[in-house]
Every structure is written in C-alpha cells, then in structure tokens.
Amino acid sequence: MKKTVSFEVVAVSLLLVLGLSACDKPGPAESAGKKIDKAAEKMSKNLVDATEKVEISLAENSNKAGGVIDDAQITTKVKAAIFAEPGLKSLQIGVDTVNAVVSLSGSVDSQANSNRAQGLAGAVSGVNQVKNHLVIKPLK
C-alpha cells in the first residue's frame, strides 16, 4: 500500500508540476488578448499621429485663410482711402493686395496724384509694401 500511496503522490506531484509549467505558456486566450492590446496601442498611436497632422493642417490653412481675409481688408481700406481723397475718387485706380503687398494699377492725371495714391495706400494699417503701376495720362 505504501508503494501505491507513493506512486499516487508522485503522480499528483508530477501533474501539479506539469500544470504549473503549463501556466507559464500563453494559451490561445492570452495570445489573443496580447494581440488585441498591441493592436489597440498601435491604433491609439496612429490616432494621436493623425490628430497632430490634422491640427497642423488646420493651423496652416487658417493662417492662409487669415492672410486672404487680411488682404481683402487691406484692399477695402486702400480703396476707401483713395475714394475719400478729393481729386482721386474720379480717377481709374485699381487696387490688388497679395500677402500685404498692395499693387496700384490704372491711370491718374498727374505724378502728384500717383504719389498721393501711393502714400494713401502705404498709410493703411497692415500694408507691407506698395507697388505703384499707375500710368500718368493727362486730362484732355
């Protein structure tokens, strides 16, 4: 009977050792869980990267849009200043603004009016430079 008990103790001990060693090996559920965790981490990182790219793109585009709005505002202010100036409002002066650089085109009746239009445009807030392409055509 003693051999049977010893054999049973050895058999149970062996089963316990095998069972415990099997616990160290990942099973299908543990492997699947680890794969899901890795995929979730990767998706999270990709989402963060994508969010950062979108934020950068929005910032760049809003700066561009802000530039367009500012240019339109500058153009409006320059046109208003020229129109309000006696002697210039009846003349054919075109105003275009790109990146805060104002271009004056068209015709004026004297160099003095050309200089005056250029000075008015340069005095408008936000103008970085004025390109005067006005042609002098004396009145007949």
Secondary structure, DSSP 4 states (H G I P E B T S, - for coil): -HHHHHHHHHHHHHHHHHHHHHHHS--HHHHHHHHHHHHHHHHHHHHHHHHHHHHHHHHHHHHHHHHHHHHHHHHHHHHHHHHHSTTTTTSEEEEEEETTEEEEEEEESSHHHHHHHHHHHHHSTT--EEEEEEEE----
